[in-house]
Amino acid sequence: MSTSIKPFAARADDGVRLATPTKGSIVIMADTLQTNGSLTVMELEVHPYDGPAAHTHLREDEVWYVLDGDFRFKAGDEMLRATTGGMAFGPRGVPHAFQNVGETVGRLLIITTPSGVERFFEQTDKMSRPVDPEELAAIGHANWIEFGGPPLSVSDPL
């Protein structure tokens, strides 16, 4: 069996660290070029009670594996919860948001398929802070991500 994808490994310090539109950071561990477009792998740090606004990936399915912390995920009408060692899945086309509900910085390993979502983070890393919601929406739209709602709130039921 032949493939044009070369096997590779990434050390913890090999990835490219970028600022996210929220307070955290993301490390791109595997990107489009490395995986021949099959997937993107990222490690996301999320501050307590923080997380992205509701959005929809039009191209990518997304897996969230909890490396450290306590998270809740709203995907469509479902409210899901996962802690260290657990995971959640968000299919493309389903609006979703997530939030670190723990007291310390949490970490998610995020895998998307197909690849490409790293371009969104590369572009938002260059934005001035605080983030302009219209500029964020335009960058999202250019990368097949549509924003459509607020982040989860502490008062939202689990």
N, CA and C atoms as an extended XYZ file, in Angstrom:
474
Properties=species:S:1:pos:R:3:atomname:S:1:resname:S:1:resid:I:1 pbc="F F F"
N         0.844       -1.172        0.000 N   MET     1
C         0.000        0.000        0.000 CA  MET     1
C         0.896        1.243        0.000 C   MET     1
N         0.613        2.176       -0.859 N   SER     2
C         1.414        3.387       -0.994 CA  SER     2
C         0.583        4.609       -0.633 C   SER     2
N         1.237        5.587       -0.041 N   THR     3
C         0.555        6.828        0.317 CA  THR     3
C         1.525        7.987        0.134 C   THR     3
N         0.974        9.147       -0.142 N   SER     4
C         1.842       10.315       -0.286 CA  SER     4
C         2.045       11.035        1.053 C   SER     4
N         1.407       10.548        2.107 N   ILE     5
C         1.564       11.136        3.435 CA  ILE     5
C         2.740       10.456        4.121 C   ILE     5
N         3.689       11.252        4.584 N   LYS     6
C         4.832       10.703        5.308 CA  LYS     6
C         4.493       10.570        6.783 C   LYS     6
N         4.856        9.461        7.413 N   PRO     7
C         4.671        9.345        8.853 CA  PRO     7
C         5.491       10.433        9.560 C   PRO     7
N         5.000       10.906       10.681 N   PHE     8
C         5.731       11.905       11.451 CA  PHE     8
C         5.308       11.828       12.905 C   PHE     8
N         6.112       12.408       13.749 N   ALA     9
C         5.796       12.551       15.170 CA  ALA     9
C         6.037       14.010       15.533 C   ALA     9
N         5.319       14.485       16.523 N   ALA    10
C         5.500       15.859       16.996 CA  ALA    10
C         5.775       15.821       18.488 C   ALA    10
N         6.841       16.485       18.899 N   ARG    11
C         7.126       16.629       20.328 CA  ARG    11
C         6.227       17.732       20.885 C   ARG    11
N         6.122       17.796       22.174 N   ALA    12
C         5.266       18.794       22.817 CA  ALA    12
C         5.635       20.215       22.429 C   ALA    12
N         6.901       20.473       22.150 N   ASP    13
C         7.325       21.843       21.829 CA  ASP    13
C         7.489       22.078       20.321 C   ASP    13
N         7.029       21.151       19.489 N   ASP    14
C         7.162       21.286       18.040 CA  ASP    14
C         6.101       22.177       17.398 C   ASP    14
N         4.956       22.287       17.996 N   GLY    15
C         3.845       22.992       17.371 CA  GLY    15
C         4.015       24.497       17.352 C   GLY    15
N         3.159       25.135       16.589 N   VAL    16
C         3.132       26.591       16.485 CA  VAL    16
C         2.047       27.111       17.430 C   VAL    16
N         2.434       27.936       18.407 N   ARG    17
C         1.489       28.490       19.387 CA  ARG    17
C         0.922       29.809       18.859 C   ARG    17
N        -0.408       29.918       18.889 N   LEU    18
C        -1.109       31.109       18.425 CA  LEU    18
C        -2.101       31.573       19.485 C   LEU    18
N        -2.356       32.874       19.529 N   ALA    19
C        -3.409       33.399       20.401 CA  ALA    19
C        -4.763       33.059       19.779 C   ALA    19
N        -5.742       32.779       20.627 N   THR    20
C        -7.099       32.523       20.137 CA  THR    20
C        -7.935       33.800       20.277 C   THR    20
N        -9.101       33.837       19.645 N   PRO    21
C        -9.974       35.003       19.818 CA  PRO    21
C       -10.471       35.175       21.256 C   PRO    21
N       -10.417       34.094       22.052 N   THR    22
C       -10.763       34.201       23.469 CA  THR    22
C        -9.466       34.442       24.232 C   THR    22
N        -9.401       34.112       25.509 N   LYS    23
C        -8.222       34.412       26.325 CA  LYS    23
C        -7.097       33.395       26.189 C   LYS    23
N        -7.355       32.258       25.604 N   GLY    24
C        -6.390       31.173       25.591 CA  GLY    24
C        -5.432       31.192       24.427 C   GLY    24
N        -4.791       30.034       24.233 N   SER    25
C        -3.881       29.863       23.106 CA  SER    25
C        -4.104       28.480       22.519 C   SER    25
N        -3.638       28.326       21.275 N   ILE    26
C        -3.778       27.045       20.586 CA  ILE    26
C        -2.434       26.703       19.970 C   ILE    26
N        -2.091       25.428       20.007 N   VAL    27
C        -0.855       24.948       19.408 CA  VAL    27
C        -1.246       24.027       18.250 C   VAL    27
N        -0.789       24.369       17.050 N   ILE    28
C        -1.058       23.538       15.877 CA  ILE    28
C        -0.004       22.432       15.866 C   ILE    28
N        -0.437       21.200       16.075 N   MET    29
C         0.482       20.063       16.150 CA  MET    29
C         0.603       19.335       14.811 C   MET    29
N        -0.448       19.339       13.995 N   ALA    30
C        -0.427       18.725       12.663 CA  ALA    30
C        -1.356       19.530       11.779 C   ALA    30
N        -0.879       19.891       10.594 N   ASP    31
C        -1.659       20.765        9.720 CA  ASP    31
C        -1.906       20.132        8.355 C   ASP    31
N        -2.496       20.923        7.484 N   THR    32
C        -2.885       20.458        6.156 CA  THR    32
C        -1.717       19.868        5.379 C   THR    32
N        -0.582       20.547        5.387 N   LEU    33
C         0.570       20.057        4.623 CA  LEU    33
C         1.097       18.737        5.169 C   LEU    33
N         1.160       18.619        6.489 N   GLN    34
C         1.699       17.398        7.103 CA  GLN    34
C         0.795       16.189        6.888 C   GLN    34
N        -0.518       16.409        6.801 N   THR    35
C        -1.474       15.292        6.728 CA  THR    35
C        -2.100       15.146        5.355 C   THR    35
N        -1.575       15.884        4.370 N   ASN    36
C        -2.103       15.839        3.006 CA  ASN    36
C        -3.602       16.150        2.988 C   ASN    36
N        -4.010       17.056        3.862 N   GLY    37
C        -5.399       17.496        3.892 CA  GLY    37
C        -6.359       16.612        4.653 C   GLY    37
N        -5.868       15.562        5.291 N   SER    38
C        -6.796       14.636        5.949 CA  SER    38
C        -7.305       15.119        7.302 C   SER    38
N        -6.463       15.819        8.083 N   LEU    39
C        -6.914       16.274        9.396 CA  LEU    39
C        -5.990       17.362        9.927 C   LEU    39
N        -6.477       18.054       10.940 N   THR    40
C        -5.698       19.022       11.703 CA  THR    40
C        -5.753       18.591       13.164 C   THR    40
N        -4.621       18.679       13.861 N   VAL    41
C        -4.553       18.340       15.287 CA  VAL    41
C        -4.021       19.556       16.030 C   VAL    41
N        -4.761       19.976       17.088 N   MET    42
C        -4.410       21.178       17.840 CA  MET    42
C        -4.598       20.930       19.327 C   MET    42
N        -3.793       21.616       20.138 N   GLU    43
C        -3.994       21.603       21.583 CA  GLU    43
C        -4.431       23.002       21.996 C   GLU    43
N        -5.578       23.084       22.641 N   LEU    44
C        -6.178       24.358       23.016 CA  LEU    44
C        -6.165       24.529       24.529 C   LEU    44
N        -5.667       25.686       24.993 N   GLU    45
C        -5.757       26.054       26.407 CA  GLU    45
C        -6.948       26.982       26.572 C   GLU    45
N        -7.813       26.669       27.536 N   VAL    46
C        -9.033       27.444       27.755 CA  VAL    46
C        -9.072       27.880       29.214 C   VAL    46
N        -9.160       29.176       29.439 N   HIS    47
C        -9.224       29.713       30.791 CA  HIS    47
C       -10.552       29.338       31.460 C   HIS    47
N       -10.593       29.362       32.797 N   PRO    48
C       -11.828       29.020       33.498 CA  PRO    48
C       -13.009       29.864       33.012 C   PRO    48
N       -14.123       29.201       32.787 N   TYR    49
C       -15.399       29.797       32.374 CA  TYR    49
C       -15.316       30.508       31.029 C   TYR    49
N       -14.316       30.151       30.222 N   ASP    50
C       -14.158       30.738       28.899 CA  ASP    50
C       -14.437       29.677       27.842 C   ASP    50
N       -14.624       30.141       26.633 N   GLY    51
C       -14.832       29.265       25.488 CA  GLY    51
C       -15.330       30.098       24.328 C   GLY    51
N       -15.373       29.518       23.147 N   PRO    52
C       -15.768       30.284       21.965 CA  PRO    52
C       -17.269       30.540       21.894 C   PRO    52
N       -17.623       31.575       21.143 N   ALA    53
C       -19.035       31.839       20.842 CA  ALA    53
C       -19.566       30.682       19.984 C   ALA    53
N       -20.873       30.526       19.991 N   ALA    54
C       -21.497       29.482       19.180 CA  ALA    54
C       -21.115       29.693       17.716 C   ALA    54
N       -20.751       28.601       17.066 N   HIS    55
C       -20.338       28.661       15.669 CA  HIS    55
C       -20.590       27.310       15.008 C   HIS    55
N       -20.531       27.307       13.691 N   THR    56
C       -20.770       26.097       12.915 CA  THR    56
C       -19.637       25.915       11.918 C   THR    56
N       -19.029       24.740       11.925 N   HIS    57
C       -18.039       24.395       10.907 CA  HIS    57
C       -18.803       23.802        9.726 C   HIS    57
N       -18.691       24.416        8.576 N   LEU    58
C       -19.394       23.935        7.395 CA  LEU    58
C       -18.633       22.814        6.697 C   LEU    58
N       -17.325       22.679        6.963 N   ARG    59
C       -16.484       21.676        6.303 CA  ARG    59
C       -16.022       20.554        7.221 C   ARG    59
N       -15.768       20.846        8.487 N   GLU    60
C       -15.043       19.902        9.344 CA  GLU    60
C       -15.931       19.256       10.405 C   GLU    60
N       -15.682       17.967       10.633 N   ASP    61
C       -16.131       17.300       11.847 CA  ASP    61
C       -15.070       17.604       12.900 C   ASP    61
N       -15.480       17.619       14.181 N   GLU    62
C       -14.549       18.026       15.236 CA  GLU    62
C       -14.660       17.096       16.440 C   GLU    62
N       -13.509       16.624       16.902 N   VAL    63
C       -13.426       15.812       18.120 CA  VAL    63
C       -12.707       16.649       19.169 C   VAL    63
N       -13.261       16.673       20.383 N   TRP    64
C       -12.645       17.364       21.510 CA  TRP    64
C       -12.279       16.303       22.548 C   TRP    64
N       -10.994       16.076       22.766 N   TYR    65
C       -10.517       15.144       23.779 CA  TYR    65
C        -9.980       15.987       24.931 C   TYR    65
N       -10.493       15.760       26.124 N   VAL    66
C       -10.114       16.565       27.281 CA  VAL    66
C        -8.807       16.031       27.862 C   VAL    66
N        -7.737       16.799       27.648 N   LEU    67
C        -6.436       16.453       28.218 CA  LEU    67
C        -6.393       16.775       29.700 C   LEU    67
N        -7.047       17.875       30.068 N   ASP    68
C        -7.036       18.306       31.456 CA  ASP    68
C        -8.213       19.245       31.687 C   ASP    68
N        -9.035       18.949       32.674 N   GLY    69
C       -10.088       19.872       33.031 CA  GLY    69
C       -11.489       19.297       32.980 C   GLY    69
N       -12.443       20.209       33.043 N   ASP    70
C       -13.870       19.893       33.096 CA  ASP    70
C       -14.559       20.808       32.087 C   ASP    70
N       -15.141       20.226       31.049 N   PHE    71
C       -15.733       20.998       29.964 CA  PHE    71
C       -17.174       20.590       29.716 C   PHE    71
N       -17.927       21.552       29.227 N   ARG    72
C       -19.249       21.236       28.705 CA  ARG    72
C       -19.300       21.722       27.269 C   ARG    72
N       -20.074       20.994       26.472 N   PHE    73
C       -20.185       21.228       25.043 CA  PHE    73
C       -21.657       21.297       24.690 C   PHE    73
N       -22.036       22.327       23.971 N   LYS    74
C       -23.389       22.393       23.435 CA  LYS    74
C       -23.244       22.156       21.940 C   LYS    74
N       -23.830       21.079       21.450 N   ALA    75
C       -23.792       20.738       20.030 CA  ALA    75
C       -25.227       20.505       19.582 C   ALA    75
N       -25.724       21.411       18.735 N   GLY    76
C       -27.137       21.351       18.373 CA  GLY    76
C       -27.963       21.572       19.619 C   GLY    76
N       -28.892       20.660       19.893 N   ASP    77
C       -29.734       20.760       21.088 CA  ASP    77
C       -29.170       19.983       22.269 C   ASP    77
N       -28.051       19.315       22.080 N   GLU    78
C       -27.462       18.469       23.123 CA  GLU    78
C       -26.477       19.253       23.982 C   GLU    78
N       -26.573       19.087       25.302 N   MET    79
C       -25.581       19.610       26.221 CA  MET    79
C       -24.792       18.406       26.723 C   MET    79
N       -23.485       18.402       26.441 N   LEU    80
C       -22.617       17.275       26.762 CA  LEU    80
C       -21.576       17.717       27.784 C   LEU    80
N       -21.044       16.771       28.532 N   ARG    81
C       -20.004       17.098       29.510 CA  ARG    81
C       -18.906       16.059       29.411 C   ARG    81
N       -17.655       16.523       29.507 N   ALA    82
C       -16.514       15.604       29.495 CA  ALA    82
C       -15.422       16.174       30.393 C   ALA    82
N       -14.783       15.299       31.146 N   THR    83
C       -13.683       15.685       32.016 CA  THR    83
C       -12.417       14.985       31.537 C   THR    83
N       -11.320       15.200       32.239 N   THR    84
C       -10.016       14.645       31.858 CA  THR    84
C       -10.144       13.186       31.411 C   THR    84
N        -9.659       12.922       30.210 N   GLY    85
C        -9.717       11.578       29.645 CA  GLY    85
C       -10.964       11.306       28.833 C   GLY    85
N       -11.943       12.199       28.871 N   GLY    86
C       -13.174       12.031       28.109 CA  GLY    86
C       -13.123       12.811       26.805 C   GLY    86
N       -14.157       12.640       25.983 N   MET    87
C       -14.189       13.341       24.710 CA  MET    87
C       -15.628       13.617       24.291 C   MET    87
N       -15.757       14.516       23.324 N   ALA    88
C       -17.057       14.833       22.723 CA  ALA    88
C       -16.831       15.005       21.224 C   ALA    88
N       -17.906       14.880       20.468 N   PHE    89
C       -17.838       14.970       19.012 CA  PHE    89
C       -18.869       15.972       18.516 C   PHE    89
N       -18.442       16.824       17.577 N   GLY    90
C       -19.331       17.784       16.941 CA  GLY    90
C       -19.283       17.609       15.436 C   GLY    90
N       -20.351       17.092       14.828 N   PRO    91
C       -20.343       16.908       13.379 CA  PRO    91
C       -20.441       18.232       12.625 C   PRO    91
N       -19.877       18.267       11.433 N   ARG    92
C       -19.961       19.471       10.597 CA  ARG    92
C       -21.433       19.834       10.395 C   ARG    92
N       -21.677       21.129       10.297 N   GLY    93
C       -23.029       21.606       10.067 CA  GLY    93
C       -23.865       21.757       11.324 C   GLY    93
N       -23.350       21.361       12.481 N   VAL    94
C       -24.096       21.449       13.741 CA  VAL    94
C       -23.527       22.609       14.563 C   VAL    94
N       -24.354       23.607       14.886 N   PRO    95
C       -23.858       24.715       15.722 CA  PRO    95
C       -23.383       24.190       17.067 C   PRO    95
N       -22.274       24.744       17.535 N   HIS    96
C       -21.741       24.281       18.820 CA  HIS    96
C       -20.939       25.377       19.513 C   HIS    96
N       -20.757       25.179       20.801 N   ALA    97
C       -19.911       26.023       21.647 CA  ALA    97
C       -19.426       25.122       22.774 C   ALA    97
N       -18.363       25.525       23.433 N   PHE    98
C       -17.912       24.773       24.601 CA  PHE    98
C       -17.345       25.746       25.613 C   PHE    98
N       -17.238       25.252       26.855 N   GLN    99
C       -16.785       26.107       27.954 CA  GLN    99
C       -16.030       25.263       28.971 C   GLN    99
N       -14.920       25.813       29.462 N   ASN   100
C       -14.199       25.221       30.578 CA  ASN   100
C       -14.985       25.592       31.833 C   ASN   100
N       -15.549       24.612       32.512 N   VAL   101
C       -16.319       24.894       33.726 CA  VAL   101
C       -15.509       24.618       34.991 C   VAL   101
N       -14.214       24.379       34.831 N   GLY   102
C       -13.334       24.155       35.968 CA  GLY   102
C       -12.741       25.450       36.488 C   GLY   102
N       -12.028       25.353       37.583 N   GLU   103
C       -11.429       26.513       38.251 CA  GLU   103
C       -10.021       26.831       37.750 C   GLU   103
N        -9.445       25.953       36.921 N   THR   104
C        -8.094       26.160       36.405 CA  THR   104
C        -8.118       26.109       34.878 C   THR   104
N        -7.009       26.504       34.261 N   VAL   105
C        -6.908       26.429       32.803 CA  VAL   105
C        -7.071       24.971       32.380 C   VAL   105
N        -7.932       24.734       31.415 N   GLY   106
C        -8.149       23.395       30.879 CA  GLY   106
C        -7.484       23.252       29.519 C   GLY   106
N        -7.291       21.993       29.108 N   ARG   107
C        -6.650       21.741       27.817 CA  ARG   107
C        -7.447       20.711       27.032 C   ARG   107
N        -7.674       21.043       25.759 N   LEU   108
C        -8.359       20.138       24.844 CA  LEU   108
C        -7.428       19.763       23.703 C   LEU   108
N        -7.441       18.502       23.315 N   LEU   109
C        -6.841       18.085       22.066 CA  LEU   109
C        -7.989       18.095       21.064 C   LEU   109
N        -7.847       18.885       20.011 N   ILE   110
C        -8.904       19.015       19.014 CA  ILE   110
C        -8.407       18.425       17.705 C   ILE   110
N        -9.217       17.529       17.148 N   ILE   111
C        -8.913       16.928       15.852 CA  ILE   111
C       -10.065       17.251       14.925 C   ILE   111
N        -9.750       17.853       13.770 N   THR   112
C       -10.774       18.154       12.778 CA  THR   112
C       -10.449       17.418       11.490 C   THR   112
N       -11.504       17.015       10.802 N   THR   113
C       -11.335       16.357        9.513 CA  THR   113
C       -12.424       16.818        8.569 C   THR   113
N       -12.074       17.221        7.344 N   PRO   114
C       -10.721       17.306        6.827 CA  PRO   114
C        -9.961       18.452        7.483 C   PRO   114
N        -8.728       18.644        7.043 N   SER   115
C        -7.868       19.685        7.612 CA  SER   115
C        -8.256       21.064        7.093 C   SER   115
N        -7.606       22.074        7.646 N   GLY   116
C        -7.780       23.435        7.149 CA  GLY   116
C        -8.146       24.454        8.200 C   GLY   116
N        -8.718       24.013        9.317 N   VAL   117
C        -9.174       24.970       10.328 CA  VAL   117
C        -8.018       25.759       10.935 C   VAL   117
N        -6.797       25.252       10.805 N   GLU   118
C        -5.656       25.991       11.341 CA  GLU   118
C        -5.516       27.364       10.684 C   GLU   118
N        -5.975       27.509        9.456 N   ARG   119
C        -5.900       28.819        8.777 CA  ARG   119
C        -6.705       29.880        9.527 C   ARG   119
N        -7.849       29.485       10.089 N   PHE   120
C        -8.658       30.406       10.896 CA  PHE   120
C        -7.826       30.944       12.060 C   PHE   120
N        -7.136       30.059       12.766 N   PHE   121
C        -6.343       30.486       13.922 CA  PHE   121
C        -5.109       31.282       13.512 C   PHE   121
N        -4.504       30.941       12.403 N   GLU   122
C        -3.375       31.730       11.906 CA  GLU   122
C        -3.811       33.168       11.610 C   GLU   122
N        -5.004       33.334       11.078 N   GLN   123
C        -5.505       34.670       10.744 CA  GLN   123
C        -5.992       35.423       11.973 C   GLN   123
N        -6.669       34.741       12.900 N   THR   124
C        -7.165       35.440       14.095 CA  THR   124
C        -6.036       35.780       15.058 C   THR   124
N        -4.929       35.059       14.994 N   ASP   125
C        -3.771       35.361       15.818 CA  ASP   125
C        -3.262       36.781       15.546 C   ASP   125
N        -3.451       37.259       14.333 N   LYS   126
C        -2.963       38.580       13.923 CA  LYS   126
C        -3.936       39.710       14.260 C   LYS   126
N        -5.123       39.387       14.764 N   MET   127
C        -6.117       40.408       15.085 CA  MET   127
C        -5.686       41.228       16.299 C   MET   127
N        -6.110       42.494       16.326 N   SER   128
C        -5.878       43.303       17.521 CA  SER   128
C        -6.849       42.844       18.607 C   SER   128
N        -6.495       43.098       19.843 N   ARG   129
C        -7.329       42.728       20.998 CA  ARG   129
C        -7.832       43.997       21.653 C   ARG   129
N        -9.063       44.113       22.119 N   PRO   130
C       -10.062       43.043       22.063 CA  PRO   130
C       -10.501       42.781       20.624 C   PRO   130
N       -10.990       41.564       20.409 N   VAL   131
C       -11.375       41.109       19.078 CA  VAL   131
C       -12.628       41.835       18.604 C   VAL   131
N       -12.597       42.305       17.366 N   ASP   132
C       -13.756       42.924       16.721 CA  ASP   132
C       -14.660       41.799       16.208 C   ASP   132
N       -15.897       41.684       16.701 N   PRO   133
C       -16.778       40.586       16.293 CA  PRO   133
C       -17.032       40.532       14.780 C   PRO   133
N       -17.106       41.684       14.130 N   GLU   134
C       -17.338       41.690       12.676 CA  GLU   134
C       -16.117       41.157       11.927 C   GLU   134
N       -14.928       41.536       12.378 N   GLU   135
C       -13.706       41.028       11.748 CA  GLU   135
C       -13.580       39.522       11.980 C   GLU   135
N       -13.914       39.073       13.201 N   LEU   136
C       -13.879       37.651       13.519 CA  LEU   136
C       -14.851       36.879       12.622 C   LEU   136
N       -16.057       37.407       12.452 N   ALA   137
C       -17.054       36.753       11.597 CA  ALA   137
C       -16.576       36.674       10.150 C   ALA   137
N       -15.915       37.723        9.673 N   ALA   138
C       -15.413       37.730        8.296 CA  ALA   138
C       -14.307       36.685        8.116 C   ALA   138
N       -13.404       36.581        9.089 N   ILE   139
C       -12.348       35.570        9.015 CA  ILE   139
C       -12.966       34.179        9.094 C   ILE   139
N       -13.949       34.006        9.971 N   GLY   140
C       -14.638       32.723       10.056 CA  GLY   140
C       -15.284       32.356        8.733 C   GLY   140
N       -16.027       33.284        8.159 N   HIS   141
C       -16.722       33.030        6.893 CA  HIS   141
C       -15.735       32.620        5.799 C   HIS   141
N       -14.583       33.282        5.741 N   ALA   142
C       -13.564       32.957        4.743 CA  ALA   142
C       -12.985       31.554        4.954 C   ALA   142
N       -13.166       31.009        6.154 N   ASN   143
C       -12.634       29.689        6.495 CA  ASN   143
C       -13.734       28.667        6.764 C   ASN   143
N       -14.921       28.891        6.219 N   TRP   144
C       -16.042       27.953        6.318 CA  TRP   144
C       -16.550       27.762        7.747 C   TRP   144
N       -16.457       28.844        8.540 N   ILE   145
C       -16.987       28.832        9.914 CA  ILE   145
C       -17.964       29.985       10.030 C   ILE   145
N       -19.177       29.684       10.466 N   GLU   146
C       -20.190       30.726       10.635 CA  GLU   146
C       -20.481       30.898       12.122 C   GLU   146
N       -20.384       32.148       12.604 N   PHE   147
C       -20.707       32.448       13.995 CA  PHE   147
C       -22.184       32.785       14.083 C   PHE   147
N       -22.824       32.325       15.154 N   GLY   148
C       -24.249       32.551       15.266 CA  GLY   148
C       -24.766       32.407       16.669 C   GLY   148
N       -24.145       33.063       17.605 N   GLY   149
C       -24.649       33.004       18.961 CA  GLY   149
C       -23.568       33.347       19.956 C   GLY   149
N       -23.976       33.554       21.196 N   PRO   150
C       -23.024       33.921       22.244 CA  PRO   150
C       -22.288       32.699       22.770 C   PRO   150
N       -21.193       32.941       23.520 N   PRO   151
C       -20.561       31.817       24.214 CA  PRO   151
C       -21.497       31.271       25.276 C   PRO   151
N       -21.193       30.087       25.789 N   LEU   152
C       -21.965       29.552       26.893 CA  LEU   152
C       -21.767       30.444       28.109 C   LEU   152
N       -22.781       30.539       28.919 N   SER   153
C       -22.731       31.352       30.127 CA  SER   153
C       -22.742       30.447       31.345 C   SER   153
N       -22.158       30.927       32.420 N   VAL   154
C       -22.159       30.171       33.671 CA  VAL   154
C       -23.588       29.848       34.086 C   VAL   154
N       -24.532       30.707       33.733 N   SER   155
C       -25.921       30.495       34.132 CA  SER   155
C       -26.657       29.494       33.243 C   SER   155
N       -26.064       29.093       32.107 N   ASP   156
C       -26.697       28.092       31.246 CA  ASP   156
C       -26.731       26.754       31.984 C   ASP   156
N       -27.859       26.036       31.902 N   PRO   157
C       -27.927       24.748       32.602 CA  PRO   157
C       -26.992       23.717       31.992 C   PRO   157
N       -26.482       22.816       32.822 N   LEU   158
C       -25.618       21.730       32.334 CA  LEU   158
C       -26.441       20.615       31.781 C   LEU   158
